[in-house]
Amino acid sequence: MSTHTSAPPSSRRWIALGLIALAQFIVIMDTSIIGVALPEMQDALGFSQENLSWVFNAYVVVFGGLLLLGGKLSDIVGARRIFQTGWGVLAVGSLVAGLAGNAAVELIGRGVQGAGAALIAPSALTLLMMLFGGNPGELTKAFAVYGAAAPAGGTAGVFLGGLITQYASWPWVFYINIPIALVALLAAPALTPDGALAPHASVDLLGAATATLGLGAAVFAVVRGDWAATSTWLVLLAAVALLGAFIAIQARRREPLMPLSIFRAPDLGAANLAQVLLGAAWVPMWFFLNLHLQQVLGYSAFPSGAALLPMTALIMIGMIAISPKLFARFGARTMTVAGLLILSAGLAWLSFIRPDGTFWIDVLPGSLVAALGMSLAFIPTLQTAISAAPPQEGGLASGIVNTGYQIGSALGLAAVTAIAATAGADQLDDAGALTDGFSAAFVTAGIIAVGAAALALVTFRAPARRSEEVPAGA
């Protein structure tokens, strides 16, 4: 037996899209808003220098590890129910993180936040498909708005984190989520469709556990980066074993968390691989660009966040006004390859940063080129990954693509950070060494982007005539 509530009238679907984009904005903002507040949190909660990064990683690992479960639950329980549940969990985690009096409680709060985000993100994408999936032209526009919310959230997190830390106190970087969550909980029933309910379907909890633990162990090993230690390799081996067990479980279960057959859908695997590597190139660029502004060019928290606003504005323009039209004309493969190569060109420009450089020459041009590349590659890969799956597996496809981007971001940042530290990024009192380290980070991220472009060229099917599927003016 199933229940279904019809979609809201057309006049309200675009308001609903605003709520869905807000969800994407918040879950990405929560990865970056803590960056500027970390020194104050370290003093207040007693974090060691080596463990401080887990304020970021606790959120990302739980977020990425539970996304598949969140997507599956959206398909079984109903997207709106999971969407609302996610907002409630996020609000509780934010309250715990803000009230934390020690490091352990802080990490618990961040993990609960990540669990809430893992329910919100795939259910939001499922709701988007339910609202706009019947009209290819509208779907492309909706994906553009949704896609633009992600980089906007990342940059706004840095900006708001600096503003809140400077003029309020660090707990408010968490408390800001609570009123937003309450608004989302109240608005969702009126704006979004309820979706199907499958009460007799089962949830693969063992698969969810092995996936989450395996991904968490992999991120932990890379973040730790002590490759001379036997324990690091043991953790990495455990990660491989857990992820292998996850795949074996999925192959044998009657109702798996992630049916392996979903990857038979044309281009779904290629689009997800591109999203993984796009996150691995983009997030390190944003992270080290912010550090360069503060630690080398001497910007304080608030101006540093403001300096990233031109990049964010271009991404939003590119995703909303440029990428959909080019996608309709050239298809996913051409757009993905071109976007990744343009991103690599922007990273190449940034690699020439100087200790005595300026924002206008060293940072702004390269960041704008990179932003253009990001906006061209993100929408085609996201829409291809979601649209390739059967409608009944839309939540699962949403979970897979979100998982790929988040885990790619975490692993990419960990790997690039290790290389940057080797090149001098850990020498805080030496601007020249810092610059060398940050330059190495941009070079490494650029290599990832070029490699991603090459893989996209090989793995995507020959470009279809998208203009036949999507109106040219979409």
C-alpha positions in Angstrom: 0.0 0.0 0.0 1.3 3.5 -0.8 0.2 7.0 -0.4 0.9 9.9 -2.7 0.2 13.6 -2.5 0.2 15.5 -5.8 2.8 18.2 -6.5 2.0 21.8 -5.5 0.5 24.1 -8.2 2.9 25.5 -10.7 2.9 28.9 -9.1 4.3 27.4 -5.9 6.9 25.1 -7.4 9.4 27.9 -7.9 8.9 28.9 -4.3 9.6 25.3 -3.4 12.7 25.4 -5.5 13.9 28.3 -3.2 13.4 26.0 -0.2 15.3 23.2 -1.9 18.2 25.5 -2.9 18.3 26.8 0.7 18.8 23.2 1.8 21.8 22.8 -0.5 23.1 26.2 0.6 23.0 25.3 4.3 24.5 21.8 4.1 27.4 23.2 2.1 27.7 26.3 4.3 28.1 24.2 7.3 31.3 22.7 5.9 33.0 26.1 5.6 31.4 28.4 8.3 33.6 26.9 11.0 36.9 27.7 9.3 37.5 31.2 10.6 36.1 30.2 14.1 38.6 27.3 14.6 41.3 29.3 16.5 38.7 30.5 19.1 37.1 27.0 19.3 40.6 25.5 19.9 41.2 27.8 22.8 37.7 27.3 24.3 37.4 23.5 23.9 41.0 22.3 24.3 41.6 20.9 20.8 45.1 19.9 20.0 46.6 21.3 16.7 46.5 17.9 15.1 42.9 17.1 16.0 41.5 20.5 15.2 40.8 19.5 11.6 38.2 17.0 12.9 35.8 19.8 13.5 35.5 19.9 9.7 36.0 16.2 9.1 33.5 14.9 11.6 30.8 16.7 9.7 32.0 15.7 6.2 32.7 12.0 7.0 29.2 11.4 8.6 27.6 13.5 5.9 29.3 11.6 3.1 29.0 8.2 4.8 25.2 8.4 5.4 24.2 10.0 2.1 23.4 6.7 0.5 21.1 5.8 3.4 19.5 9.2 3.2 18.8 8.7 -0.5 17.4 5.2 0.0 15.1 6.4 2.9 13.8 9.1 0.6 12.7 6.5 -1.9 11.1 4.3 0.9 9.7 6.6 3.4 9.0 9.6 1.2 11.2 12.6 0.3 9.3 15.2 2.3 9.4 13.2 5.5 13.1 12.6 5.2 13.6 16.3 4.3 11.8 17.4 7.4 13.5 14.8 9.6 16.9 16.0 8.3 16.2 19.6 9.3 15.2 18.5 12.8 18.4 16.4 13.2 20.5 19.3 11.9 18.9 21.7 14.4 19.7 19.3 17.3 23.3 18.8 16.2 23.7 22.6 15.8 22.4 23.2 19.4 24.8 20.5 20.8 27.8 21.9 18.8 27.1 25.4 20.0 26.7 24.4 23.7 29.7 22.1 23.7 32.1 22.6 26.6 34.8 20.2 25.4 36.2 18.7 22.2 34.4 15.4 22.5 30.9 16.9 22.7 31.8 19.3 19.9 32.7 16.4 17.6 29.5 14.6 18.5 27.5 17.7 17.7 29.3 18.1 14.3 28.6 14.4 13.6 24.9 14.9 14.3 24.9 17.9 12.0 26.4 15.7 9.3 23.7 13.1 9.8 21.0 15.7 9.4 22.7 17.0 6.2 22.9 13.4 4.9 19.1 13.3 5.1 18.5 16.8 3.7 20.7 16.7 0.6 19.4 13.6 -1.2 15.8 14.2 -0.3 16.0 17.8 -1.6 17.3 16.6 -4.9 14.5 14.0 -5.0 11.9 16.7 -4.4 13.5 18.8 -7.2 13.0 15.8 -9.6 9.4 15.3 -8.4 8.6 19.0 -9.0 10.4 19.6 -12.3 11.2 16.2 -13.8 8.3 16.2 -16.2 9.6 19.3 -18.1 13.2 19.1 -19.4 13.5 22.8 -19.9 12.3 23.6 -16.4 14.4 20.8 -14.9 17.6 22.4 -16.4 16.7 25.7 -14.9 15.9 24.1 -11.6 19.3 22.3 -11.6 21.0 25.6 -12.4 19.5 27.3 -9.3 20.2 24.3 -7.1 23.8 24.0 -8.4 24.5 27.7 -7.8 23.4 27.3 -4.2 26.4 25.0 -3.4 29.3 27.3 -4.1 27.3 30.2 -2.8 26.9 28.3 0.5 30.6 27.5 0.6 31.7 31.1 0.2 28.9 32.5 2.4 30.2 30.2 5.1 33.6 31.9 5.1 32.0 35.3 4.9 29.4 34.7 7.7 31.9 32.8 9.8 34.2 35.8 9.8 31.4 38.2 10.5 29.9 36.1 13.3 33.3 35.3 14.9 34.4 38.9 14.8 31.2 40.5 16.1 29.5 37.8 18.1 31.1 34.5 19.3 32.0 31.1 17.8 28.9 29.2 19.1 26.7 31.4 16.8 28.2 29.8 13.7 26.1 26.8 14.8 23.1 28.6 16.3 22.4 30.3 13.0 21.1 27.0 11.6 18.3 26.6 14.2 15.9 29.4 13.0 16.5 28.4 9.4 15.7 24.8 10.2 12.4 25.9 11.9 11.4 27.9 8.9 12.1 24.9 6.6 10.1 22.5 8.8 7.1 24.8 8.7 7.3 25.5 5.0 7.9 22.0 3.6 4.4 20.6 4.0 2.8 23.5 2.1 5.4 23.7 -0.7 6.6 20.2 -1.4 5.0 16.9 -2.6 4.7 14.1 -0.1 5.9 11.3 -2.3 5.4 7.5 -2.1 5.4 5.5 1.0 6.7 1.9 0.8 6.1 0.5 4.4 7.1 -3.0 3.5 10.5 -2.1 2.0 13.6 -2.9 4.1 16.5 -0.7 4.9 20.0 -2.1 4.5 21.5 -1.0 7.8 24.5 -3.4 7.5 25.3 -1.8 4.2 24.9 1.7 5.6 27.3 0.8 8.5 30.0 -0.7 6.3 29.8 2.2 3.9 30.0 4.9 6.6 32.8 3.1 8.5 34.8 2.4 5.3 34.5 5.9 4.0 35.3 7.3 7.5 38.4 5.1 7.8 39.6 6.1 4.4 39.3 9.8 5.2 41.0 9.3 8.6 44.0 7.6 7.0 44.5 10.3 4.4 43.9 13.2 6.8 46.4 11.6 9.2 49.0 11.5 6.4 51.7 9.7 8.5 52.6 7.1 5.8 55.6 5.9 7.7 53.3 4.7 10.5 52.0 1.1 10.4 48.8 2.2 12.0 48.0 4.4 9.1 48.3 1.5 6.7 46.2 -0.7 8.9 43.4 1.9 9.0 43.6 2.2 5.2 43.5 -1.6 4.9 40.5 -1.7 7.2 38.8 0.9 4.9 39.4 -1.2 1.8 38.0 -4.3 3.6 34.9 -2.4 4.8 34.2 -0.9 1.4 34.8 -4.4 -0.2 32.3 -5.9 2.3 29.8 -3.1 1.4 30.0 -4.1 -2.3 29.7 -7.8 -1.5 26.6 -7.1 0.7 25.0 -5.0 -2.1 25.6 -7.8 -4.6 23.8 -10.4 -2.4 21.0 -8.6 -0.7 17.5 -8.7 -2.1 16.9 -5.0 -1.2 20.4 -3.5 -1.1 21.2 0.1 0.0 22.8 0.7 -3.4 21.7 -1.8 -6.1 24.9 -2.2 -8.2 22.6 -2.4 -11.3 22.0 1.3 -11.0 25.4 1.9 -12.6 24.2 0.2 -15.8 22.4 3.5 -16.5 24.2 5.3 -19.3 26.8 7.9 -18.1 25.7 7.6 -14.4 29.1 6.2 -13.4 31.0 8.7 -15.6 29.0 11.6 -14.2 29.6 10.5 -10.6 33.4 10.0 -11.2 33.5 13.5 -12.6 31.7 14.9 -9.5 34.2 13.1 -7.2 37.2 14.6 -9.0 35.5 18.0 -9.4 35.1 18.1 -5.6 38.7 17.0 -5.1 40.0 19.9 -7.3 37.6 22.6 -6.3 37.4 22.4 -2.5 41.3 22.5 -2.0 41.4 25.6 -4.3 38.8 27.4 -2.2 40.4 26.3 1.1 44.0 27.4 0.2 42.8 30.6 -1.5 41.2 31.6 1.8 44.4 30.8 3.7 46.5 32.8 1.2 44.3 35.8 1.6 44.6 35.7 5.4 48.1 34.3 6.1 50.1 35.8 3.3 48.2 38.9 2.0 47.2 39.8 5.6 43.4 40.0 5.2 41.3 39.7 8.3 38.4 37.3 8.5 35.7 39.6 7.2 37.6 41.1 4.2 38.9 37.6 3.3 35.3 36.3 2.9 34.3 39.4 1.0 37.3 38.9 -1.4 35.6 35.6 -2.5 32.3 37.2 -3.4 33.3 38.0 -7.1 34.1 34.3 -7.6 30.7 33.3 -6.1 28.8 35.8 -8.2 30.4 34.5 -11.4 29.6 30.9 -10.4 26.0 31.8 -9.8 25.7 33.6 -13.2 27.5 30.8 -14.9 25.3 28.1 -13.5 22.0 29.9 -14.0 22.5 31.9 -17.3 25.4 30.2 -19.1 25.8 26.5 -18.3 22.2 25.4 -19.1 22.2 26.9 -22.6 25.6 25.4 -23.4 24.6 22.1 -21.9 21.5 22.0 -24.2 23.7 22.6 -27.2 26.9 20.6 -26.6 25.9 17.8 -24.1 27.5 16.5 -20.9 30.8 15.2 -22.2 31.9 18.4 -24.0 30.7 20.6 -21.2 32.4 18.5 -18.5 35.7 18.3 -20.3 35.7 22.0 -21.1 34.7 23.1 -17.6 37.4 20.9 -16.0 40.1 22.3 -18.3 39.1 25.8 -17.7 39.2 25.1 -13.9 42.7 23.8 -14.3 43.7 26.9 -16.2 42.5 29.0 -13.3 44.4 26.9 -10.9 47.5 27.3 -13.0 47.2 31.1 -12.8 46.8 30.8 -9.0 49.9 28.7 -8.7 52.0 31.8 -9.6 51.0 33.6 -6.4 53.8 35.7 -4.8 54.6 36.6 -1.1 54.4 40.2 -2.0 51.6 39.9 -4.5 48.2 41.6 -4.7 44.6 40.5 -4.8 43.9 42.1 -8.1 46.8 40.4 -10.0 47.5 37.1 -8.1 44.0 36.1 -6.9 41.1 37.7 -8.7 41.8 36.7 -12.4 42.7 33.1 -11.6 39.8 32.7 -9.2 37.3 34.0 -11.8 38.7 31.6 -14.5 38.4 28.7 -12.0 34.9 29.7 -11.1 33.8 29.8 -14.7 35.2 26.2 -15.1 33.4 25.0 -12.0 30.1 26.5 -13.2 30.4 24.8 -16.6 31.3 21.3 -15.3 29.0 21.1 -12.2 25.5 21.3 -13.8 26.1 18.8 -16.6 27.6 16.2 -14.3 25.0 16.7 -11.6 22.0 16.6 -14.0 23.4 13.6 -15.8 24.0 11.6 -12.6 20.4 12.3 -11.4 18.5 12.0 -14.7 20.3 8.7 -15.7 18.7 6.7 -12.9 15.1 5.3 -13.1 12.6 7.6 -11.4 12.0 5.2 -8.5 15.7 5.3 -7.7 15.9 9.1 -7.8 16.7 9.4 -4.1 19.4 6.8 -4.4 21.0 8.5 -7.3 20.9 11.8 -5.4 22.6 10.1 -2.5 25.3 8.6 -4.7 26.2 11.9 -6.5 26.2 13.8 -3.2 28.4 11.1 -1.6 30.8 11.3 -4.5 31.2 15.0 -4.3 31.6 15.2 -0.5 34.0 12.3 -0.2 36.0 13.6 -3.2 36.2 16.9 -1.4 37.4 15.4 1.8 39.9 13.1 0.3 41.1 15.7 -2.2 41.6 18.3 0.6 43.4 15.8 2.8 45.8 14.8 -0.1 46.4 18.3 -1.3 47.0 19.5 2.3 49.7 16.8 2.8 51.5 17.9 -0.3 51.1 21.6 0.6 52.6 21.0 4.0 55.6 19.2 2.5 56.2 22.2 0.3 56.1 24.7 3.2 52.4 25.4 4.0 53.0 24.5 7.7 55.6 27.2 8.3 53.2 29.9 9.6 56.0 32.4 10.3 57.5 32.3 6.8 55.5 34.0 4.0 57.8 32.7 1.3 57.4 29.1 2.5 53.7 29.5 2.9 53.4 30.8 -0.6 55.4 27.8 -1.9 53.1 25.5 -0.1 49.9 27.1 -1.3 51.3 27.2 -4.9 52.0 23.4 -4.7 48.4 23.0 -3.5 47.0 24.8 -6.6 49.3 22.8 -8.9 48.1 19.6 -7.4 44.5 20.6 -7.6 45.1 21.6 -11.3 46.6 18.1 -12.0 43.5 16.5 -10.5 41.3 18.7 -12.8 43.2 17.8 -15.9 43.1 14.1 -15.0 39.3 14.4 -14.4 38.9 16.0 -17.9 40.8 13.1 -19.5 38.7 10.5 -17.7 35.5 12.4 -18.6 36.6 12.4 -22.3 37.0 8.6 -22.1 34.1 7.5 -19.9 31.2 9.7 -21.1 29.3 8.5 -24.2 29.6 10.4 -27.4 27.7 13.7 -26.9 24.1 13.5 -27.7 22.2 16.3 -29.4 20.9 17.8 -26.1 19.1 20.5 -28.2 16.6 17.7 -29.2 15.9 16.9 -25.5 16.0 20.3 -23.9 14.6 23.5 -25.6 17.4 25.7 -26.8 16.3 28.6 -24.6 16.1 26.5 -21.5 
